[in-house]
Amino acid sequence: MGSFSIWHWLIVLVIVILVFGTKRLGNIGKDLGSAVRGFKEGIREGEADKAEAKDVKPESGRVIDVVDKDKR
């Protein structure tokens, strides 16, 4: 079994168009494109948040432990 020729792929394409129709396939393409675009924007925002978090430094190197005296 070798790879499919161009004629095999053209027949598959024609069958898919007949089953789903061009309008539905266009909507699927638009939805897929917007999903990929949203994913890329989310990745960019996540990287920007990480960069901002690395830039924030504490004012001093010591840790202050606060205990609420009213609860004792």
N, C-alpha and C positions, 0 to 999 in steps of 0.2 A: 504494500500500500504506500504509494508515494504521496506527495503533497497535491493539493487540489490545484487544478488549472484555473485560468481566468474565467473559463466558461462555467465551471462549477459555481464560482462565487457570484457570477452574474445571475445564474438561475436562482440561487439562494436569495439574492437581493430582490429579484422580481417577486418571489413568493412572499417575502417579508412585507413588501409594499402592498401586495394584494391582500394580505391578512390584516395588517394594521392600518393601512391608508397613509397618505402623505401628511395629512393634517395631524394625526396622532403622533407620527414619527417626528414631525417638527416640534410639537409640544414637548415630547420627551427630550429632544435635543436642547431646547431652551431651558427646561428644568435642570437637566444635567449640567449645563453651562453655569447656571446661577448657583448651583450647589458647589461646584468647584471654585467659583469666584468667592463665595462665602467662606469656604474652607481656607483659601489662601489668605483672606483678610483676617481670619481668626488666628492663623499662624503668625502673621505679621504683628498683630496686637499682643500675642503672647510673648514674642521675642522682645517687643518694646517694653512690656511690663518687667521682664527679667532684667533688661538693661537698666531700667530705672531703679529696680531693687538693688542692683549692684552698686549704683552710684550713691545710694543713701548710706551714710556712715554714722555711727553713734557719736555723740559729742565727746564722750570720754570712754576709756576702755574698761571702766569698772561697772559692776552690776549692783544695782540697788534693789534689795529685797524689801518690799513694803508689806507690813502686817497690819491688819485692821484691828486696832485696840478695842473698839466697841464690841466686837464679837466675843471677846474673852470673858 
